[in-house]
């Protein structure tokens, strides 16, 4: 039988949970605005290329 390895966050690592969660939820909550900004940027680039 192969050896077993268990991984876990330390208490210090767990203090990052809220920060990481914010980095995940922010783009989820703003995906419409992000898509609109990208589209506006792409339209501006297309105008510069012509």
mmJSON file of the N, C-alpha and C atoms, coordinates in Angstrom:
{"data_MODEL":{"atom_site":{
"group_PDB":["ATOM","ATOM","ATOM","ATOM","ATOM","ATOM","ATOM","ATOM","ATOM","ATOM","ATOM","ATOM","ATOM","ATOM","ATOM","ATOM","ATOM","ATOM","ATOM","ATOM","ATOM","ATOM","ATOM","ATOM","ATOM","ATOM","ATOM","ATOM","ATOM","ATOM","ATOM","ATOM","ATOM","ATOM","ATOM","ATOM","ATOM","ATOM","ATOM","ATOM","ATOM","ATOM","ATOM","ATOM","ATOM","ATOM","ATOM","ATOM","ATOM","ATOM","ATOM","ATOM","ATOM","ATOM","ATOM","ATOM","ATOM","ATOM","ATOM","ATOM","ATOM","ATOM","ATOM","ATOM","ATOM","ATOM","ATOM","ATOM","ATOM","ATOM","ATOM","ATOM","ATOM","ATOM","ATOM","ATOM","ATOM","ATOM","ATOM","ATOM","ATOM","ATOM","ATOM","ATOM","ATOM","ATOM","ATOM","ATOM","ATOM","ATOM","ATOM","ATOM","ATOM","ATOM","ATOM","ATOM","ATOM","ATOM","ATOM","ATOM","ATOM","ATOM","ATOM","ATOM","ATOM","ATOM","ATOM","ATOM","ATOM","ATOM","ATOM","ATOM","ATOM","ATOM","ATOM","ATOM","ATOM","ATOM","ATOM","ATOM","ATOM","ATOM","ATOM","ATOM","ATOM","ATOM","ATOM","ATOM","ATOM","ATOM","ATOM","ATOM","ATOM","ATOM","ATOM","ATOM","ATOM","ATOM","ATOM","ATOM","ATOM","ATOM","ATOM","ATOM","ATOM","ATOM","ATOM","ATOM","ATOM","ATOM"],
"id":[1,2,3,4,5,6,7,8,9,10,11,12,13,14,15,16,17,18,19,20,21,22,23,24,25,26,27,28,29,30,31,32,33,34,35,36,37,38,39,40,41,42,43,44,45,46,47,48,49,50,51,52,53,54,55,56,57,58,59,60,61,62,63,64,65,66,67,68,69,70,71,72,73,74,75,76,77,78,79,80,81,82,83,84,85,86,87,88,89,90,91,92,93,94,95,96,97,98,99,100,101,102,103,104,105,106,107,108,109,110,111,112,113,114,115,116,117,118,119,120,121,122,123,124,125,126,127,128,129,130,131,132,133,134,135,136,137,138,139,140,141,142,143,144,145,146,147,148,149,150],
"type_symbol":["N","C","C","N","C","C","N","C","C","N","C","C","N","C","C","N","C","C","N","C","C","N","C","C","N","C","C","N","C","C","N","C","C","N","C","C","N","C","C","N","C","C","N","C","C","N","C","C","N","C","C","N","C","C","N","C","C","N","C","C","N","C","C","N","C","C","N","C","C","N","C","C","N","C","C","N","C","C","N","C","C","N","C","C","N","C","C","N","C","C","N","C","C","N","C","C","N","C","C","N","C","C","N","C","C","N","C","C","N","C","C","N","C","C","N","C","C","N","C","C","N","C","C","N","C","C","N","C","C","N","C","C","N","C","C","N","C","C","N","C","C","N","C","C","N","C","C","N","C","C"],
"label_atom_id":["N","CA","C","N","CA","C","N","CA","C","N","CA","C","N","CA","C","N","CA","C","N","CA","C","N","CA","C","N","CA","C","N","CA","C","N","CA","C","N","CA","C","N","CA","C","N","CA","C","N","CA","C","N","CA","C","N","CA","C","N","CA","C","N","CA","C","N","CA","C","N","CA","C","N","CA","C","N","CA","C","N","CA","C","N","CA","C","N","CA","C","N","CA","C","N","CA","C","N","CA","C","N","CA","C","N","CA","C","N","CA","C","N","CA","C","N","CA","C","N","CA","C","N","CA","C","N","CA","C","N","CA","C","N","CA","C","N","CA","C","N","CA","C","N","CA","C","N","CA","C","N","CA","C","N","CA","C","N","CA","C","N","CA","C","N","CA","C","N","CA","C","N","CA","C"],
"label_alt_id":[null,null,null,null,null,null,null,null,null,null,null,null,null,null,null,null,null,null,null,null,null,null,null,null,null,null,null,null,null,null,null,null,null,null,null,null,null,null,null,null,null,null,null,null,null,null,null,null,null,null,null,null,null,null,null,null,null,null,null,null,null,null,null,null,null,null,null,null,null,null,null,null,null,null,null,null,null,null,null,null,null,null,null,null,null,null,null,null,null,null,null,null,null,null,null,null,null,null,null,null,null,null,null,null,null,null,null,null,null,null,null,null,null,null,null,null,null,null,null,null,null,null,null,null,null,null,null,null,null,null,null,null,null,null,null,null,null,null,null,null,null,null,null,null,null,null,null,null,null,null],
"label_comp_id":["UNK","UNK","UNK","UNK","UNK","UNK","UNK","UNK","UNK","UNK","UNK","UNK","UNK","UNK","UNK","UNK","UNK","UNK","UNK","UNK","UNK","UNK","UNK","UNK","UNK","UNK","UNK","UNK","UNK","UNK","UNK","UNK","UNK","UNK","UNK","UNK","UNK","UNK","UNK","UNK","UNK","UNK","UNK","UNK","UNK","UNK","UNK","UNK","UNK","UNK","UNK","UNK","UNK","UNK","UNK","UNK","UNK","UNK","UNK","UNK","UNK","UNK","UNK","UNK","UNK","UNK","UNK","UNK","UNK","UNK","UNK","UNK","UNK","UNK","UNK","UNK","UNK","UNK","UNK","UNK","UNK","UNK","UNK","UNK","UNK","UNK","UNK","UNK","UNK","UNK","UNK","UNK","UNK","UNK","UNK","UNK","UNK","UNK","UNK","UNK","UNK","UNK","UNK","UNK","UNK","UNK","UNK","UNK","UNK","UNK","UNK","UNK","UNK","UNK","UNK","UNK","UNK","UNK","UNK","UNK","UNK","UNK","UNK","UNK","UNK","UNK","UNK","UNK","UNK","UNK","UNK","UNK","UNK","UNK","UNK","UNK","UNK","UNK","UNK","UNK","UNK","UNK","UNK","UNK","UNK","UNK","UNK","UNK","UNK","UNK"],
"label_asym_id":["A","A","A","A","A","A","A","A","A","A","A","A","A","A","A","A","A","A","A","A","A","A","A","A","A","A","A","A","A","A","A","A","A","A","A","A","A","A","A","A","A","A","A","A","A","A","A","A","A","A","A","A","A","A","A","A","A","A","A","A","A","A","A","A","A","A","A","A","A","A","A","A","A","A","A","A","A","A","A","A","A","A","A","A","A","A","A","A","A","A","A","A","A","A","A","A","A","A","A","A","A","A","A","A","A","A","A","A","A","A","A","A","A","A","A","A","A","A","A","A","A","A","A","A","A","A","A","A","A","A","A","A","A","A","A","A","A","A","A","A","A","A","A","A","A","A","A","A","A","A"],
"label_entity_id":["1","1","1","1","1","1","1","1","1","1","1","1","1","1","1","1","1","1","1","1","1","1","1","1","1","1","1","1","1","1","1","1","1","1","1","1","1","1","1","1","1","1","1","1","1","1","1","1","1","1","1","1","1","1","1","1","1","1","1","1","1","1","1","1","1","1","1","1","1","1","1","1","1","1","1","1","1","1","1","1","1","1","1","1","1","1","1","1","1","1","1","1","1","1","1","1","1","1","1","1","1","1","1","1","1","1","1","1","1","1","1","1","1","1","1","1","1","1","1","1","1","1","1","1","1","1","1","1","1","1","1","1","1","1","1","1","1","1","1","1","1","1","1","1","1","1","1","1","1","1"],
"label_seq_id":[1,1,1,2,2,2,3,3,3,4,4,4,5,5,5,6,6,6,7,7,7,8,8,8,9,9,9,10,10,10,11,11,11,12,12,12,13,13,13,14,14,14,15,15,15,16,16,16,17,17,17,18,18,18,19,19,19,20,20,20,21,21,21,22,22,22,23,23,23,24,24,24,25,25,25,26,26,26,27,27,27,28,28,28,29,29,29,30,30,30,31,31,31,32,32,32,33,33,33,34,34,34,35,35,35,36,36,36,37,37,37,38,38,38,39,39,39,40,40,40,41,41,41,42,42,42,43,43,43,44,44,44,45,45,45,46,46,46,47,47,47,48,48,48,49,49,49,50,50,50],
"pdbx_PDB_ins_code":[null,null,null,null,null,null,null,null,null,null,null,null,null,null,null,null,null,null,null,null,null,null,null,null,null,null,null,null,null,null,null,null,null,null,null,null,null,null,null,null,null,null,null,null,null,null,null,null,null,null,null,null,null,null,null,null,null,null,null,null,null,null,null,null,null,null,null,null,null,null,null,null,null,null,null,null,null,null,null,null,null,null,null,null,null,null,null,null,null,null,null,null,null,null,null,null,null,null,null,null,null,null,null,null,null,null,null,null,null,null,null,null,null,null,null,null,null,null,null,null,null,null,null,null,null,null,null,null,null,null,null,null,null,null,null,null,null,null,null,null,null,null,null,null,null,null,null,null,null,null],
"Cartn_x":[0.841,0.0,0.896,0.609,1.447,1.237,2.232,2.077,0.981,0.371,-0.704,-0.168,-0.586,-0.177,-1.43,-1.556,-2.673,-2.141,-2.839,-2.465,-3.531,-3.116,-4.056,-3.404,-4.24,-3.737,-3.382,-2.368,-2.02,-2.986,-3.032,-3.858,-3.495,-2.207,-1.793,-2.352,-2.269,-2.811,-4.308,-5.002,-6.458,-6.828,-5.922,-6.234,-6.378,-5.913,-6.043,-7.4,-8.209,-9.46,-10.342,-10.595,-11.475,-10.878,-9.576,-8.915,-9.048,-8.78,-8.888,-10.34,-11.266,-12.69,-13.09,-12.588,-12.896,-12.346,-11.163,-10.579,-11.367,-12.104,-12.929,-14.301,-14.903,-16.276,-16.351,-15.334,-15.396,-15.612,-14.792,-15.031,-16.353,-16.798,-18.099,-19.212,-19.121,-20.147,-20.094,-18.965,-18.784,-18.554,-18.925,-18.586,-19.247,-20.45,-21.086,-20.307,-19.878,-19.095,-17.731,-17.14,-15.841,-15.99,-17.027,-17.254,-17.509,-18.281,-18.564,-17.291,-16.444,-15.194,-14.267,-14.224,-13.389,-13.901,-15.218,-15.793,-15.517,-15.659,-15.383,-13.914,-13.036,-11.613,-11.336,-11.922,-11.711,-12.241,-13.379,-13.913,-12.957,-12.384,-11.426,-10.174,-9.71,-8.534,-8.828,-10.028,-10.394,-10.381,-10.841,-10.872,-9.456,-8.55,-7.166,-6.449,-6.869,-6.217,-6.663,-7.76,-8.245,-7.727],
"Cartn_y":[-1.174,0.0,1.25,2.225,3.44,4.297,5.103,5.986,7.018,7.452,8.441,9.809,10.845,12.21,13.057,13.749,14.671,16.096,16.955,18.359,19.203,20.261,21.169,22.542,23.568,24.92,25.125,25.908,26.303,27.406,27.731,28.863,30.153,30.373,31.559,31.512,30.365,30.216,30.455,30.028,30.231,31.706,32.549,33.983,34.603,33.913,34.42,34.107,33.314,32.846,33.993,34.99,36.093,36.888,37.069,37.786,37.026,35.727,34.904,34.869,34.743,34.716,36.008,37.14,38.425,38.474,37.909,37.903,37.02,36.061,35.195,35.815,36.361,36.864,38.202,39.049,40.356,40.205,39.428,39.311,38.62,37.708,37.079,38.122,39.025,40.049,41.153,41.313,42.399,41.908,40.658,40.119,40.872,41.402,42.201,43.47,44.154,45.382,45.09,43.989,43.607,43.318,42.568,42.247,43.519,44.451,45.705,46.527,46.572,47.33,46.703,45.377,44.705,44.988,44.93,45.185,46.626,47.575,48.979,49.159,48.507,48.586,48.01,46.837,46.197,47.058,47.707,48.619,49.774,50.305,51.392,50.944,49.745,49.203,48.998,48.522,48.297,49.617,50.693,51.996,52.507,52.201,52.64,51.852,50.603,49.757,50.061,50.786,51.065,52.373],
"Cartn_z":[0.0,0.0,0.0,-0.898,-0.946,0.298,0.642,1.811,1.558,2.617,2.53,2.97,2.249,2.588,2.73,3.828,4.045,4.024,3.322,3.242,3.927,4.584,5.233,5.341,5.328,5.54,7.001,7.211,8.573,9.0,10.275,10.712,9.965,9.706,8.952,7.531,6.893,5.546,5.509,6.554,6.597,6.682,7.148,7.224,5.835,4.807,3.439,2.808,3.47,2.867,2.37,3.189,2.782,1.622,1.617,0.528,-0.782,-0.749,-1.955,-2.429,-1.494,-1.842,-2.556,-2.078,-2.717,-4.14,-4.357,-5.697,-6.664,-6.141,-6.969,-7.206,-6.161,-6.292,-7.033,-6.925,-7.6,-9.101,-9.82,-11.261,-11.586,-10.722,-10.951,-10.879,-9.91,-9.714,-10.768,-11.438,-12.401,-13.822,-14.107,-15.419,-16.562,-16.36,-17.412,-17.708,-16.672,-16.835,-17.472,-17.079,-17.643,-19.137,-19.498,-20.915,-21.725,-21.164,-21.867,-22.048,-21.03,-21.131,-22.169,-22.199,-23.21,-24.615,-24.791,-26.111,-26.549,-25.623,-25.955,-26.325,-25.597,-25.902,-27.29,-27.562,-28.873,-30.008,-29.804,-30.84,-31.084,-30.026,-30.16,-30.897,-30.631,-31.331,-32.807,-33.113,-34.519,-35.27,-34.656,-35.308,-35.549,-34.643,-34.79,-35.9,-36.106,-37.103,-38.535,-38.697,-40.064,-40.586],
"occupancy":[1.0,1.0,1.0,1.0,1.0,1.0,1.0,1.0,1.0,1.0,1.0,1.0,1.0,1.0,1.0,1.0,1.0,1.0,1.0,1.0,1.0,1.0,1.0,1.0,1.0,1.0,1.0,1.0,1.0,1.0,1.0,1.0,1.0,1.0,1.0,1.0,1.0,1.0,1.0,1.0,1.0,1.0,1.0,1.0,1.0,1.0,1.0,1.0,1.0,1.0,1.0,1.0,1.0,1.0,1.0,1.0,1.0,1.0,1.0,1.0,1.0,1.0,1.0,1.0,1.0,1.0,1.0,1.0,1.0,1.0,1.0,1.0,1.0,1.0,1.0,1.0,1.0,1.0,1.0,1.0,1.0,1.0,1.0,1.0,1.0,1.0,1.0,1.0,1.0,1.0,1.0,1.0,1.0,1.0,1.0,1.0,1.0,1.0,1.0,1.0,1.0,1.0,1.0,1.0,1.0,1.0,1.0,1.0,1.0,1.0,1.0,1.0,1.0,1.0,1.0,1.0,1.0,1.0,1.0,1.0,1.0,1.0,1.0,1.0,1.0,1.0,1.0,1.0,1.0,1.0,1.0,1.0,1.0,1.0,1.0,1.0,1.0,1.0,1.0,1.0,1.0,1.0,1.0,1.0,1.0,1.0,1.0,1.0,1.0,1.0],
"B_iso_or_equiv":[0.0,0.0,0.0,0.0,0.0,0.0,0.0,0.0,0.0,0.0,0.0,0.0,0.0,0.0,0.0,0.0,0.0,0.0,0.0,0.0,0.0,0.0,0.0,0.0,0.0,0.0,0.0,0.0,0.0,0.0,0.0,0.0,0.0,0.0,0.0,0.0,0.0,0.0,0.0,0.0,0.0,0.0,0.0,0.0,0.0,0.0,0.0,0.0,0.0,0.0,0.0,0.0,0.0,0.0,0.0,0.0,0.0,0.0,0.0,0.0,0.0,0.0,0.0,0.0,0.0,0.0,0.0,0.0,0.0,0.0,0.0,0.0,0.0,0.0,0.0,0.0,0.0,0.0,0.0,0.0,0.0,0.0,0.0,0.0,0.0,0.0,0.0,0.0,0.0,0.0,0.0,0.0,0.0,0.0,0.0,0.0,0.0,0.0,0.0,0.0,0.0,0.0,0.0,0.0,0.0,0.0,0.0,0.0,0.0,0.0,0.0,0.0,0.0,0.0,0.0,0.0,0.0,0.0,0.0,0.0,0.0,0.0,0.0,0.0,0.0,0.0,0.0,0.0,0.0,0.0,0.0,0.0,0.0,0.0,0.0,0.0,0.0,0.0,0.0,0.0,0.0,0.0,0.0,0.0,0.0,0.0,0.0,0.0,0.0,0.0],
"pdbx_formal_charge":[null,null,null,null,null,null,null,null,null,null,null,null,null,null,null,null,null,null,null,null,null,null,null,null,null,null,null,null,null,null,null,null,null,null,null,null,null,null,null,null,null,null,null,null,null,null,null,null,null,null,null,null,null,null,null,null,null,null,null,null,null,null,null,null,null,null,null,null,null,null,null,null,null,null,null,null,null,null,null,null,null,null,null,null,null,null,null,null,null,null,null,null,null,null,null,null,null,null,null,null,null,null,null,null,null,null,null,null,null,null,null,null,null,null,null,null,null,null,null,null,null,null,null,null,null,null,null,null,null,null,null,null,null,null,null,null,null,null,null,null,null,null,null,null,null,null,null,null,null,null],
"auth_seq_id":[1,1,1,2,2,2,3,3,3,4,4,4,5,5,5,6,6,6,7,7,7,8,8,8,9,9,9,10,10,10,11,11,11,12,12,12,13,13,13,14,14,14,15,15,15,16,16,16,17,17,17,18,18,18,19,19,19,20,20,20,21,21,21,22,22,22,23,23,23,24,24,24,25,25,25,26,26,26,27,27,27,28,28,28,29,29,29,30,30,30,31,31,31,32,32,32,33,33,33,34,34,34,35,35,35,36,36,36,37,37,37,38,38,38,39,39,39,40,40,40,41,41,41,42,42,42,43,43,43,44,44,44,45,45,45,46,46,46,47,47,47,48,48,48,49,49,49,50,50,50],
"auth_comp_id":["UNK","UNK","UNK","UNK","UNK","UNK","UNK","UNK","UNK","UNK","UNK","UNK","UNK","UNK","UNK","UNK","UNK","UNK","UNK","UNK","UNK","UNK","UNK","UNK","UNK","UNK","UNK","UNK","UNK","UNK","UNK","UNK","UNK","UNK","UNK","UNK","UNK","UNK","UNK","UNK","UNK","UNK","UNK","UNK","UNK","UNK","UNK","UNK","UNK","UNK","UNK","UNK","UNK","UNK","UNK","UNK","UNK","UNK","UNK","UNK","UNK","UNK","UNK","UNK","UNK","UNK","UNK","UNK","UNK","UNK","UNK","UNK","UNK","UNK","UNK","UNK","UNK","UNK","UNK","UNK","UNK","UNK","UNK","UNK","UNK","UNK","UNK","UNK","UNK","UNK","UNK","UNK","UNK","UNK","UNK","UNK","UNK","UNK","UNK","UNK","UNK","UNK","UNK","UNK","UNK","UNK","UNK","UNK","UNK","UNK","UNK","UNK","UNK","UNK","UNK","UNK","UNK","UNK","UNK","UNK","UNK","UNK","UNK","UNK","UNK","UNK","UNK","UNK","UNK","UNK","UNK","UNK","UNK","UNK","UNK","UNK","UNK","UNK","UNK","UNK","UNK","UNK","UNK","UNK","UNK","UNK","UNK","UNK","UNK","UNK"],
"auth_asym_id":["A","A","A","A","A","A","A","A","A","A","A","A","A","A","A","A","A","A","A","A","A","A","A","A","A","A","A","A","A","A","A","A","A","A","A","A","A","A","A","A","A","A","A","A","A","A","A","A","A","A","A","A","A","A","A","A","A","A","A","A","A","A","A","A","A","A","A","A","A","A","A","A","A","A","A","A","A","A","A","A","A","A","A","A","A","A","A","A","A","A","A","A","A","A","A","A","A","A","A","A","A","A","A","A","A","A","A","A","A","A","A","A","A","A","A","A","A","A","A","A","A","A","A","A","A","A","A","A","A","A","A","A","A","A","A","A","A","A","A","A","A","A","A","A","A","A","A","A","A","A"],
"auth_atom_id":["N","CA","C","N","CA","C","N","CA","C","N","CA","C","N","CA","C","N","CA","C","N","CA","C","N","CA","C","N","CA","C","N","CA","C","N","CA","C","N","CA","C","N","CA","C","N","CA","C","N","CA","C","N","CA","C","N","CA","C","N","CA","C","N","CA","C","N","CA","C","N","CA","C","N","CA","C","N","CA","C","N","CA","C","N","CA","C","N","CA","C","N","CA","C","N","CA","C","N","CA","C","N","CA","C","N","CA","C","N","CA","C","N","CA","C","N","CA","C","N","CA","C","N","CA","C","N","CA","C","N","CA","C","N","CA","C","N","CA","C","N","CA","C","N","CA","C","N","CA","C","N","CA","C","N","CA","C","N","CA","C","N","CA","C","N","CA","C","N","CA","C","N","CA","C"],
"pdbx_PDB_model_num":[1,1,1,1,1,1,1,1,1,1,1,1,1,1,1,1,1,1,1,1,1,1,1,1,1,1,1,1,1,1,1,1,1,1,1,1,1,1,1,1,1,1,1,1,1,1,1,1,1,1,1,1,1,1,1,1,1,1,1,1,1,1,1,1,1,1,1,1,1,1,1,1,1,1,1,1,1,1,1,1,1,1,1,1,1,1,1,1,1,1,1,1,1,1,1,1,1,1,1,1,1,1,1,1,1,1,1,1,1,1,1,1,1,1,1,1,1,1,1,1,1,1,1,1,1,1,1,1,1,1,1,1,1,1,1,1,1,1,1,1,1,1,1,1,1,1,1,1,1,1]
}}}
